[in-house]
Amino acid sequence: MGGEEEYLAGRAGYDYERELTSTAIFEQTGELFSGLEDIEDINAKLDTRVRVSITEDMFAQLQWVMDYDNTPAHGAYRMDHRVILSLGWGF
């Protein structure tokens, strides 16, 4: 089957949101996956963002996403970071 592996994993996660002002919201989600057969096989994702309403239909958002892999592939880093600045419109 081309290198596919099957294993059991546990998952823990959370979702947090807080209104900072009448136009700004802080949001954070986190997930942690752990292998049940190999407890040291851990993957995690943290997504943090601040969203600001510019008009009734337009918003700006600054987001930081961190991915963690305790056992990365050869030549890969354990931690990856992305920072995203976006504009959005509601329809």
DAVENNOR-V399274 format. One line per field, one symbol per residue. ss: DSSP state (h for helix, s for strand, l for the rest). phi: phi as a letter, one per 30 degrees, with the letter a starting at -180 (. if undefined). psi: psi as a letter, one per 40 degrees, with the letter a starting at -180 (. if undefined). A space follows every 50 residues. Layout:
BEGIN
ss = ???
phi = ???
psi = ???
END
This chain:
BEGIN
ss = llllllllsssssssssssllllssssssssssssllllllsssssssss sssllllsssssssssssslllllllllsssssssssssll
phi = .iidbcadbcbbabbbbbddbdcbbcbbbbbbcbdddbdddbbbbbbbab cbdcbdcbbbbcbbcccbbdbddeicddbcbbcbcbcbbcc
psi = ffeiihiiiihiiihhhhhdaeehhhihiiihhhhddgdeghiihhhhih hhhdadeiiihhhhhhhhhdgiiheiidhiihhhhiiiii.
END
